[in-house]
Amino acid sequence: MDVNISMFVNYYYIVFAIISFPLNFLLIYLIWAKSPASFSMYRIISAGESVALLPYGPLRMAPLEVSFIVYNVYNLFLCTTTLSILLSMYYRYSLICHGKCEDLKLIRNFGLSWIIPIGMLIAIIIPPYDFHTVIRNTEKSYPNYKLLETYGEFGGFRSTSVLIYIINTTILMGIPYLIPILILIWRRQIFKQINEVQTHLSERTKKSSLDLVRALTMQAMIPMICLIPNVVYFVVAQRVHIDFEIAEFIPFPTCVIPCLIDPILTIFYVAPYRNFITRRQRSIAIALTVSVAPSSTRTF
């Protein structure tokens, strides 16, 4: 069972990388060149008092401290990515509902979107680490897994009752649930402002603004939906000891799903990006038609 699941996860990441990397590079190019002027793998086991991180892939050859830090850096980027969606919606809300976005408030919000995750990272990764206690607690809770024989020594969090761990986990798991609430409130006000107040706007301008708001709303909802299985498993595993191997592999594959969906949503809803892709598709279709047509009319 363990081998089959790990193989599935490895294949999942290969397919994910093949699709996701080109999409994200395309989005970066579009943001850089086509924007208008105004515009690792882990398995996580909760062992009651401790949380063990069992790395797959290249990280298995890295020191335990490196794997532990990489995991926390990964969490930092998840946190800042989610906060960046909130920042984008706030900017759109300020422009549409107040006619401007003050530089000072924007700088303040941008700073907070980095200060909070970096503070979480520093608080967690400050040594010393007590990985021996993590191993002992995990081996005691899951003797049938024979983790030391399979992985060798592994790292993780010594105690889930430490204040810093509780605060960090609450922030990390709470942000994807709190941010959609704020975004839905701003979304309602933006829609009301455009449809009831700014009636002088052209239909094209209205559609462009509303489409972007819809995209930001969906981008905020996806991390929350993807995180639900992780939160449920984490809460249940802290209270009831269960051997549920699939749930131990779920957190990372589900958390990276937004990296695949976000560029698709952005390209589809942002008009300049969508128009560029549409024009490219048409030019390729015309080129193929021109190159194929002569051969189809030949007579022998």
C-alpha positions as CSV (number, residue, x, y, z in Angstrom):
1,M,0.0,0.0,0.0
2,D,2.8,2.4,1.0
3,V,4.7,1.7,-2.2
4,N,1.7,2.1,-4.4
5,I,0.7,5.4,-2.8
6,S,4.2,6.8,-3.0
7,M,4.5,5.8,-6.7
8,F,1.1,7.5,-7.4
9,V,2.4,10.7,-5.7
10,N,5.6,10.7,-7.7
11,Y,3.7,10.3,-11.0
12,Y,1.3,13.0,-9.9
13,Y,4.2,15.4,-9.4
14,I,5.7,14.5,-12.8
15,V,2.4,15.2,-14.6
16,F,1.8,18.3,-12.4
17,A,5.2,19.7,-13.3
18,I,4.8,19.0,-17.0
19,I,1.6,21.0,-17.1
20,S,2.2,23.6,-14.4
21,F,5.6,24.9,-15.2
22,P,4.9,25.9,-18.8
23,L,1.6,27.6,-17.7
24,N,3.4,29.6,-15.0
25,F,6.2,30.6,-17.3
26,L,3.7,31.7,-19.8
27,L,1.9,33.8,-17.2
28,I,5.2,35.4,-16.1
29,Y,5.8,36.3,-19.7
30,L,2.3,37.7,-20.2
31,I,2.6,39.8,-17.0
32,W,6.0,41.1,-18.1
33,A,5.3,41.7,-21.8
34,K,1.5,42.0,-22.2
35,S,0.2,43.8,-19.1
36,P,-1.5,47.1,-19.8
37,A,0.3,50.3,-18.5
38,S,-2.4,50.7,-15.8
39,F,-2.2,47.3,-14.6
40,S,9.2,18.9,-3.0
41,M,7.4,16.2,-1.6
42,Y,6.7,15.1,1.9
43,R,4.6,12.7,3.8
44,I,3.3,14.1,7.1
45,I,2.5,11.9,10.1
46,S,0.9,13.3,13.2
47,A,2.1,11.3,16.2
48,G,0.1,12.9,19.0
49,E,2.8,15.0,20.7
50,S,4.9,15.3,17.5
51,V,4.6,15.9,13.8
52,A,7.0,13.9,11.6
53,L,8.1,15.0,8.1
54,L,9.1,12.2,5.9
55,P,10.8,13.6,2.7
56,Y,10.6,11.9,-0.7
57,G,12.8,12.6,-3.7
58,P,16.1,14.5,-3.6
59,L,15.4,15.8,0.0
60,R,16.0,12.3,1.3
61,M,19.7,12.8,0.6
62,A,19.7,16.2,2.4
63,P,20.5,16.7,6.1
64,L,17.5,16.6,8.4
65,E,17.9,20.3,9.1
66,V,17.7,21.2,5.4
67,S,14.5,19.2,4.9
68,F,12.9,20.8,7.9
69,I,13.8,24.3,6.7
70,V,12.7,23.6,3.1
71,Y,9.3,22.5,4.5
72,N,8.9,25.7,6.4
73,V,10.0,27.8,3.5
74,Y,7.4,26.0,1.4
75,N,4.8,27.1,4.0
76,L,6.1,30.7,3.8
77,F,5.4,30.8,0.0
78,L,1.9,29.3,0.4
79,C,1.2,32.0,3.0
80,T,2.5,34.9,0.9
81,T,0.8,33.6,-2.2
82,T,-2.6,33.6,-0.5
83,L,-1.9,37.1,1.0
84,S,-1.0,38.4,-2.4
85,I,-4.5,37.6,-3.7
86,L,-5.9,39.6,-0.8
87,L,-3.6,42.5,-1.7
88,S,-4.7,42.4,-5.3
89,M,-8.4,42.4,-4.4
90,Y,-7.8,45.3,-1.9
91,Y,-6.1,47.3,-4.7
92,R,-9.0,46.7,-7.1
93,Y,-11.5,47.5,-4.3
94,S,-9.8,50.8,-3.5
95,L,-9.6,51.9,-7.1
96,I,-13.2,51.1,-7.9
97,C,-15.0,52.0,-4.7
98,H,-12.8,55.0,-3.5
99,G,-11.2,56.1,-6.8
100,K,-7.7,55.7,-5.6
101,C,-5.3,53.5,-3.6
102,E,-3.1,55.4,-1.3
103,D,0.6,54.5,-1.6
104,L,1.2,54.4,2.1
105,K,-1.6,51.8,2.7
106,L,-0.4,49.7,-0.2
107,I,3.2,49.7,1.1
108,R,1.9,48.9,4.6
109,N,-0.2,46.0,3.3
110,F,2.6,44.7,1.1
111,G,5.0,44.8,4.1
112,L,2.6,42.9,6.3
113,S,2.1,40.3,3.6
114,W,5.8,39.5,4.0
115,I,6.4,40.3,7.7
116,I,3.9,37.8,9.0
117,P,5.2,34.7,7.0
118,I,8.9,35.6,7.6
119,G,8.1,36.0,11.3
120,M,6.5,32.6,11.3
121,L,9.5,31.1,9.5
122,I,12.1,32.5,11.9
123,A,10.1,31.5,15.0
124,I,9.9,27.9,13.8
125,I,13.3,27.2,12.3
126,I,15.4,28.7,15.2
127,P,17.5,25.7,16.5
128,P,18.0,23.6,18.4
129,Y,15.8,20.9,16.9
130,D,14.8,17.8,18.9
131,F,14.4,15.3,16.0
132,H,15.3,12.4,18.3
133,T,12.1,13.0,20.3
134,V,10.1,13.2,17.0
135,I,11.5,9.8,15.9
136,R,10.8,8.3,19.3
137,N,7.2,9.5,19.5
138,T,6.4,8.6,15.9
139,E,7.9,5.1,16.2
140,K,5.9,4.6,19.3
141,S,2.6,5.7,17.6
142,Y,3.2,3.8,14.3
143,P,5.3,0.7,15.1
144,N,3.9,-1.2,12.1
145,Y,5.2,1.4,9.7
146,K,8.9,0.6,10.5
147,L,9.8,4.1,9.6
148,L,13.5,4.0,10.7
149,E,14.1,1.0,8.4
150,T,12.4,2.6,5.5
151,Y,13.6,6.2,5.8
152,G,16.4,6.2,8.3
153,E,16.3,9.2,10.7
154,F,13.7,11.9,10.0
155,G,12.8,15.3,11.3
156,G,9.7,17.2,12.3
157,F,8.1,19.2,15.1
158,R,8.8,17.9,18.6
159,S,5.6,19.1,20.2
160,T,2.3,20.3,18.9
161,S,1.5,22.0,22.2
162,V,4.3,24.6,22.1
163,L,2.9,28.1,21.8
164,I,4.9,29.0,18.7
165,Y,3.7,25.9,16.8
166,I,0.1,26.6,17.8
167,I,0.2,30.2,16.6
168,N,2.0,29.4,13.4
169,T,-0.4,26.5,12.6
170,T,-3.4,28.7,13.4
171,I,-2.1,31.4,11.0
172,L,-1.2,29.0,8.3
173,M,-4.5,27.2,8.3
174,G,-6.6,30.2,9.2
175,I,-5.5,32.5,6.4
176,P,-7.1,30.5,3.6
177,Y,-10.4,30.6,5.5
178,L,-10.3,34.3,6.7
179,I,-9.2,35.8,3.3
180,P,-12.1,34.5,1.3
181,I,-14.5,36.2,3.8
182,L,-12.8,39.6,3.3
183,I,-12.7,39.0,-0.5
184,L,-16.4,38.2,-0.6
185,I,-17.2,41.3,1.3
186,W,-15.1,43.5,-1.1
187,R,-16.5,41.6,-4.1
188,R,-20.1,42.5,-3.1
189,Q,-19.2,46.2,-2.6
190,I,-17.3,46.2,-6.0
191,F,-20.3,44.7,-7.8
192,K,-22.7,47.1,-6.2
193,Q,-20.4,50.1,-7.0
194,I,-20.1,49.1,-10.7
195,N,-23.7,48.0,-11.3
196,E,-25.5,50.7,-9.2
197,V,-23.2,53.7,-8.9
198,Q,-20.8,53.7,-11.8
199,T,-23.6,53.4,-14.5
200,H,-21.7,55.7,-16.8
201,L,-19.0,53.0,-17.5
202,S,-19.1,51.2,-20.8
203,E,-20.2,47.6,-20.9
204,R,-16.7,46.5,-22.0
205,T,-15.1,48.3,-19.0
206,K,-17.7,46.8,-16.6
207,K,-17.1,43.3,-17.9
208,S,-13.3,43.6,-17.7
209,S,-13.5,44.8,-14.1
210,L,-16.0,42.2,-13.0
211,D,-14.1,39.4,-14.7
212,L,-11.0,40.3,-12.8
213,V,-12.9,40.4,-9.5
214,R,-14.4,36.9,-10.3
215,A,-10.9,35.6,-11.0
216,L,-9.5,36.9,-7.7
217,T,-12.5,35.5,-5.9
218,M,-12.0,32.0,-7.4
219,Q,-8.2,32.2,-6.7
220,A,-9.0,32.9,-3.0
221,M,-11.5,30.0,-2.7
222,I,-9.3,27.4,-4.3
223,P,-6.6,27.3,-1.5
224,M,-9.4,27.1,1.1
225,I,-11.0,24.1,-0.6
226,C,-7.6,22.4,-1.1
227,L,-6.7,22.9,2.5
228,I,-10.0,21.3,3.9
229,P,-8.7,17.7,3.8
230,N,-5.5,18.7,5.4
231,V,-7.2,20.5,8.3
232,V,-9.6,17.7,8.9
233,Y,-6.9,15.0,8.9
234,F,-4.7,17.2,11.2
235,V,-7.4,17.8,13.7
236,V,-8.6,14.2,13.8
237,A,-5.1,12.7,14.0
238,Q,-4.3,14.9,17.0
239,R,-7.2,13.3,18.9
240,V,-7.6,9.8,17.5
241,H,-4.7,7.6,16.4
242,I,-5.4,6.3,12.9
243,D,-3.3,4.5,10.3
244,F,-4.6,6.3,7.2
245,E,-1.7,6.4,4.7
246,I,-3.5,8.2,1.9
247,A,-4.3,11.2,4.3
248,E,-0.6,11.3,5.2
249,F,0.3,11.9,1.5
250,I,-2.5,14.3,0.7
251,P,-1.3,17.7,2.1
252,F,1.4,18.6,-0.5
253,P,-0.4,17.3,-3.6
254,T,-3.5,19.2,-2.7
255,C,-1.7,22.4,-1.6
256,V,0.1,22.8,-5.0
257,I,-3.2,22.5,-7.0
258,P,-3.6,26.4,-6.9
259,C,-0.2,26.7,-8.7
260,L,-1.9,24.9,-11.7
261,I,-5.3,26.6,-11.5
262,D,-4.2,30.2,-10.8
263,P,-2.4,30.8,-14.1
264,I,-5.3,29.3,-16.1
265,L,-7.8,31.6,-14.3
266,T,-5.6,34.7,-14.7
267,I,-5.0,34.1,-18.4
268,F,-8.7,33.4,-19.0
269,Y,-10.1,36.4,-17.1
270,V,-7.5,39.1,-17.8
271,A,-8.5,40.4,-21.3
272,P,-5.0,41.4,-22.6
273,Y,-3.6,37.9,-21.7
274,R,-6.6,36.1,-23.2
275,N,-6.6,38.2,-26.3
276,F,-2.8,37.4,-26.8
277,I,-3.4,33.7,-26.5
278,T,-6.4,33.8,-28.8
279,R,-4.5,35.7,-31.5
280,R,-1.6,33.2,-31.3
281,Q,-4.0,30.3,-31.6
282,R,-5.6,31.9,-34.7
283,S,-2.2,32.6,-36.3
284,I,-1.1,29.0,-35.8
285,A,-4.4,27.7,-37.2
286,I,-4.1,30.0,-40.3
287,A,-0.4,28.9,-40.8
288,L,-1.4,25.2,-40.6
289,T,-4.3,25.8,-43.0
290,V,-2.0,27.6,-45.5
291,S,0.6,24.9,-45.4
292,V,-1.9,22.1,-45.7
293,A,-4.2,23.6,-48.3
294,P,-1.8,23.4,-51.4
295,S,-1.1,19.7,-50.8
296,S,-4.8,18.9,-50.7
297,T,-5.5,20.6,-54.1
298,R,-2.7,18.8,-56.0
299,T,-3.6,16.5,-58.8
300,F,-1.6,13.5,-60.0
